[in-house]
Amino acid sequence: SHGLVAIAISKEYEIGIDIELIEERKKDLGDFICTSEERAYIGEIKDFFEIWTSKESMVKCIGTGIRSKIKEIPALPINGLKEYQGDFYYSKCFKKNDFIISITVKNNTHFDVEM
């Protein structure tokens, strides 16, 4: 994303990561990717990118990529446990400079991130 690359490595879990620059976006993109609950979460532009990167990191973890029905992929809670199609995923999202980074692992427990 804008000259940055994010790599996530785990010896124990299936993992996905996404990084995006916080920047203006098309308003209708939120309608395309977000549930009504996720749209209600968005108050600032960074909130949209938390939703977007959370979904992206999860589809990368699952292995389906963006081809999946993106609106069905849970983004909330941004930091915490999610259930999808009978499996548990734990996600973390954080801001680094002008970027949002989300990491999701297929597991139901907290994990540490080293940078």
N, C-alpha and C positions, 0 to 999 in steps of 0.2 A: 504494500500500500504506500504509494508516494515515496518510493525509494527504500522502504523498510521491509524486512523479511522477519517473520516470527516463526520459530521452530519450537515444537514441544516434543519432548522425549520422555517416555515412561517405560520402565521395564516390567511394570505390573499391570497396567490398565490400558484399554483402548482409549485413545485421547484425540481431541480435536482442538484446534486453535484458530483464532481469527484476529486480525488487527485492521483497524480502519482509522483514517484521519477524520477528526471531527470537523465537518464542513457543511455548508448549506446543502440541502437535498430537495428533490421534488416532493411536494406535499402528498401527492397521491401514492407514493411508494409505501408510506405507513399504512394506508388503507389496504394495499396489496399484500403486505407481509404480516400485519398485526391483527390479533383478535381485538375485540372491544375492550377487554381488560388491559391488554398491552397498550392500546391507544390511550387509555385513561392514565396509564403510568407516565406517559411522555409529557413532560412539562418544559424541558429544555432540549436543545438540539443534542446534547450529550446523551440524554435518555434514549433518544431514537437509536443512537449508535450502540448503546448498551444492549438494546433489544436485538438489533441487527447482528452484532457480533456474537451474542449469546446463541442465536439461532444458527448462525454459520458454524460456530465451533461445535455445536451439537450435531449438525448434519455431517460434518467432517468426522466426528467421533463415531457416528453410526455407520458412515461409509456410503451414504446415499448421495451426498452432495446436494447442490441446489435443486436438482431434478425433483426432489421430494416436494410434497405439498407444504410449502414453507409456513403457511399460516397455521398448520397443525403442529408444527414443532414448538414445544413450550419454551418461552424465554424467561418466564417468571417462576420462581424468584430469580433475580439477576445473580445473586450469590446464594447458592444453596442447592438443596435436593429437588430433583424433578423426576417425575415418572413418565415414561413414554413407551407405549406398546408393551407393557409388562416388565420393562427393565428400568433400573434406577441410574440416574446420572447426577453427578455433582458438578456444579459450575462455579467459576470465579470470574469476576470482571473487574478491571481496574483501569484507571486513567494514568497514562504516562506521557507527560508533555501535552501535545495536542492530539494524542491517539487514545483510542479505547482498545483494550486487549481483553479477549475472553478465552478461557480455557475450560473445556468440559472433559470429564473422564467418566467412563462407564463403571460406576461404583457408587455405593451409597454412603460414602464417608468423606470427611474433610481431607484435603491434600495440601501440601506445601508447594510453593512456587519459588524457585531460585532464579535470579536474573544476573 
